Amino acid sequence: MLDARRIRAITLDLDDTLWPVWPTIRRADAITRDWLAAHGAGNTAVRAADAQVALQARQRVLAERPAIAHDLGALKREVIRLLLRDSGDDPALAEPAFAIFHRERQRVTLFDDALEALRFLAARWPLVALSNGNADVAQTGVGPFFAGAVSAASVGVAKPDARIFHAGAAVGGVAPHEVLHVGDDAELDAAGALAVGMQVAWVNRDGVAWPDGRATRPQVEVRDLKMLCAALA
């Protein structure tokens, strides 16, 4: 059972918790391809539009540079660079092309329940963004609700690694057992946070089953953030 009396800070996942991430990524990718085509890299734009080609490029970058696997921004930039090089286009376009992608990646559309939930939660506890992705809370427009932010790129490891959860608790100025972690991913968010002693609110918007073999379950499971606020009221 959730014990609200223990909560002194909340760590909050971003992608697919506050907003749906894949519509954002698809739009950012399309705008980046248009930019590449307009700047003399039409071959790259065509190849990047092929999902299989893009996946193979990502796998090659991961194989060649495993040290950046946790840094999705650096990974994306190097995938663009590889596609440029393989397409016979100028690899120097990777930096400005990634800047276009990164800018557009911040243009998120919040879930209908997110804004009111952020108001409710931030009025009661310090909120710390805790994300494997490269969304920037300030650029997405939700920065005023957050006391701090921790990303896989800033810590050097990604969820479910215990170190990123400990970093989130430290930014919140509390111990892990005083944190409620809120996130949508059963393994990366829920299981990872439970393993370091945090309480967990699993935002299960799609109603999927808890993973087999995971005996320890979140303290609370909700279908949306409105339900979470009701559970904490």
SULVENJO-V238031 format. One record per backbone hydrogen bond with DSSP energy under -1.0 kcal/mol. CO is the residue of the C=O (numbers start at 0). NH is the residue of the N-H. E is the energy in kcal/mol with one decimal. If there is no record, write none. Layout:
[[CO:NH:E] [CO:NH:E]]
//
This chain:
[[2:5:-1.5] [3:6:-1.0] [8:179:-2.0] [9:127:-2.6] [10:181:-2.7] [11:129:-2.3] [13:16:-2.0] [13:17:-3.2] [13:18:-1.1] [17:110:-2.7] [18:15:-3.3] [20:24:-2.3] [21:25:-2.7] [22:26:-2.0] [23:27:-2.5] [24:28:-2.8] [25:29:-2.2] [26:30:-2.3] [27:31:-2.1] [28:32:-2.5] [29:33:-2.2] [30:34:-2.0] [31:35:-2.5] [32:36:-2.7] [33:37:-1.9] [35:40:-2.7] [40:44:-2.1] [41:45:-2.2] [42:46:-2.2] [43:47:-3.0] [44:48:-1.1] [46:49:-1.3] [49:53:-2.6] [50:54:-2.2] [51:55:-2.4] [52:56:-2.2] [53:57:-2.1] [54:58:-2.5] [55:59:-2.2] [56:60:-2.3] [57:61:-2.5] [58:62:-2.1] [59:63:-2.3] [60:64:-3.0] [64:67:-1.9] [65:68:-1.7] [67:70:-1.4] [70:74:-2.5] [71:75:-2.2] [72:76:-2.3] [73:77:-2.2] [74:78:-2.0] [75:79:-2.2] [76:80:-2.1] [77:81:-2.4] [78:82:-2.5] [79:83:-2.4] [80:84:-2.5] [81:85:-2.8] [82:86:-1.6] [83:88:-2.5] [84:87:-1.1] [89:92:-1.9] [90:93:-2.0] [92:96:-2.3] [93:97:-2.5] [94:98:-2.0] [95:99:-1.8] [96:100:-2.3] [97:101:-3.3] [98:102:-2.2] [99:103:-2.3] [100:104:-2.4] [103:106:-1.4] [105:107:-1.8] [110:113:-1.6] [112:116:-1.4] [113:117:-2.7] [114:118:-2.1] [115:119:-2.2] [116:120:-3.0] [117:121:-2.7] [118:122:-1.3] [120:123:-1.5] [120:124:-2.5] [125:9:-2.5] [126:146:-2.9] [126:147:-1.1] [127:11:-2.7] [128:149:-3.0] [130:151:-1.6] [135:139:-2.2] [136:141:-1.2] [136:142:-1.4] [141:144:-1.7] [142:145:-2.0] [147:128:-2.2] [149:130:-2.2] [150:154:-1.9] [151:155:-2.7] [157:160:-2.4] [161:165:-2.3] [162:166:-2.1] [163:167:-1.9] [164:168:-2.2] [165:169:-2.3] [166:170:-2.3] [167:171:-1.7] [168:173:-2.3] [169:172:-1.0] [174:177:-2.0] [175:178:-1.9] [177:7:-3.4] [177:8:-1.2] [178:198:-2.3] [179:10:-1.8] [180:200:-2.8] [181:12:-2.9] [182:202:-2.7] [184:188:-1.4] [184:189:-2.3] [185:190:-2.6] [186:191:-1.3] [188:192:-2.4] [189:193:-2.6] [190:194:-1.8] [192:195:-1.0] [192:197:-2.0] [193:196:-1.5] [198:180:-3.1] [199:219:-1.6] [200:182:-1.7] [201:203:-1.2] [201:221:-2.6] [202:204:-1.0] [203:206:-1.2] [210:213:-1.5] [219:201:-2.5] [221:203:-2.7] [223:227:-1.2] [224:228:-2.3] [225:229:-1.9] [226:230:-2.0] [227:231:-1.5] [228:232:-1.0]]
//
